[in-house]
Amino acid sequence: MKKFWALFFFFWPAVAFWSCWIARSRGWWFPASEDNPLGLAMSPLGQQIDGLFYLILGIVAVVFVGTQFALGYALWMSATKEDSKPAHYSHGSHSLELIWTIVPAFVLVFIALYQMNVWAEFRVQSYFPNETKEDGPKLEVTARQFEWRMRYPAPGQVLSNQPQAGDLYAVNEMHVQTGRPVKFNLRTGDVQHAFFAPQLRVKQDAVAGLIIPVWLEVPKAGKYDLVCAELCGWGHYKMRATIVAEPKEKVEEYLRNLEQEQNFDGVAPAAAEE
Ligand SMILES: [Cu+2]
């Protein structure tokens, strides 16, 4: 029985490795879809974030395997030692305590420094890509119970924090240009929500009273999920929207159609009646 417990602790790292191994091919790893079965990050920044994820996963894996192995080893040694041998008690090892304080401290400081550039590019406005500074925010995304509202400036205008007469509105559909970083302002109309585009690895809380600039870049045209990642009420699960990434002309066309639709006064143009 004693040997069983030693083997028990050796067993779990094997389970962990095996489940990580099969998870990717089964689409359990990152959100996968038909055209992206491995759930790869669909944005350049997302790939860098995944890099950080794998680095931390690697460090954690080493620590996990190490501790499980030490545990299993200690149990195995005690299970197989002769009963006549007296037990050896030890308590308080100065050098051990130093090691397990200094090593994790170094690891944490290393991670903190190593991730700084990615963090800055993602969150700190002055480190945003230059294109976002040239273009300014393309739209305003407002989360509310329980939908996403998009507000675009009228074609040819710049986005203002206050709604303007010519602004264009859409619900649960966000159109962005491909191949260029797109900045938008995120806010909430009521409680706290979180903008989460899993395939693009973009996640940002929407906080009452704040207008938060966020940017994303989608190289490949297509449809991507936008969900709420903050339990915001009974309809939280309904906050599903689509990010449509398409070439610039398509976005412009979409906005022109939106404008026409919005300005339509219910009277069909004469030409259409013929
Ligand atoms: Cu929400």
Boltz pocket constraint, residues with backbone or C-beta under 6 A from the ligand:
constraints:
  - pocket:
      binder: B
      contacts: [[A, 143], [A, 144], [A, 192], [A, 193], [A, 194], [A, 228], [A, 229], [A, 230], [A, 231], [A, 232], [A, 236], [A, 239]]
      max_distance: 6.0
